[in-house]
Structures are given as structure tokens and as C-alpha cells.
Amino acid sequence: MPQRRVRVWFGDHVIADYLVELDVAERYAAASSRRFGLPVTVDLVSGPIRIDGGQ
């Protein structure tokens, strides 16, 4: 199953970046939004995932 990338944003800066399956991504995004009160994005991850901080 494809993974999703959940990011919490503070302005132009990502302060949390989490890779998970869809069902977990939706719960994590909702919880992060409530906790931080900041924008949260959920994106489909296709292809290889970089672990060096790149997109």
C-alpha cells in the first residue's frame, strides 16, 4: 500500500514530517492539527523515499 507523508507547517518550515499508511496518516494529521493548530498536509508518496532530508 502506498505511503503518505504527513507534514506540520509553521509558515514555510516543516516542523514535523511523518511517513505512514493512509489510515494512520489521517489520524496523525487530525491529531497534529488539533495539538499544534497549524496547517497539516497529507501527500501521497510515490517512488523512492529519501531519508537525507530531501523531498
C-alpha positions as CSV (number, residue, x, y, z in Angstrom):
1,M,0.0,0.0,0.0
2,P,1.4,3.5,-0.9
3,Q,2.6,5.6,2.0
4,R,1.5,9.1,2.8
5,R,3.7,11.9,4.0
6,V,2.1,14.0,6.8
7,R,3.7,17.4,7.4
8,V,3.0,20.0,10.0
9,W,3.9,23.5,8.8
10,F,5.0,26.6,10.7
11,G,5.0,29.3,8.0
12,D,7.3,27.9,5.3
13,H,9.0,25.5,7.6
14,V,8.1,21.8,8.2
15,I,8.3,21.1,11.9
16,A,7.1,17.5,11.7
17,D,7.4,15.0,8.9
18,Y,5.9,11.5,9.2
19,L,5.6,8.7,6.7
20,V,2.8,6.2,7.3
21,E,0.0,4.2,5.7
22,L,-3.2,6.0,4.8
23,D,-5.4,5.1,7.8
24,V,-2.6,6.2,10.2
25,A,-1.9,9.3,8.2
26,E,-5.5,10.6,8.6
27,R,-5.4,10.0,12.4
28,Y,-2.0,11.6,12.8
29,A,-3.0,14.6,10.6
30,A,-6.1,15.2,12.7
31,A,-4.3,14.9,16.0
32,S,-1.5,17.2,14.8
33,S,-3.9,19.8,13.6
34,R,-5.7,19.8,17.0
35,R,-2.5,19.8,19.0
36,F,-0.5,22.4,17.1
37,G,-3.2,24.5,15.5
38,L,-1.0,24.7,12.4
39,P,-1.5,23.7,8.8
40,V,-1.1,20.0,8.1
41,T,-0.7,18.4,4.7
42,V,-1.0,14.8,3.7
43,D,0.6,13.8,0.4
44,L,0.9,10.5,-1.5
45,V,4.5,9.3,-1.6
46,S,5.4,7.6,-4.9
47,G,8.7,6.3,-5.8
48,P,11.8,6.0,-3.5
49,I,11.7,7.9,-0.2
50,R,14.8,10.0,0.6
51,I,16.0,9.8,4.2
52,D,18.5,12.6,3.9
53,G,16.0,15.4,4.4
54,G,15.4,15.9,0.7
55,Q,11.9,15.8,-0.9
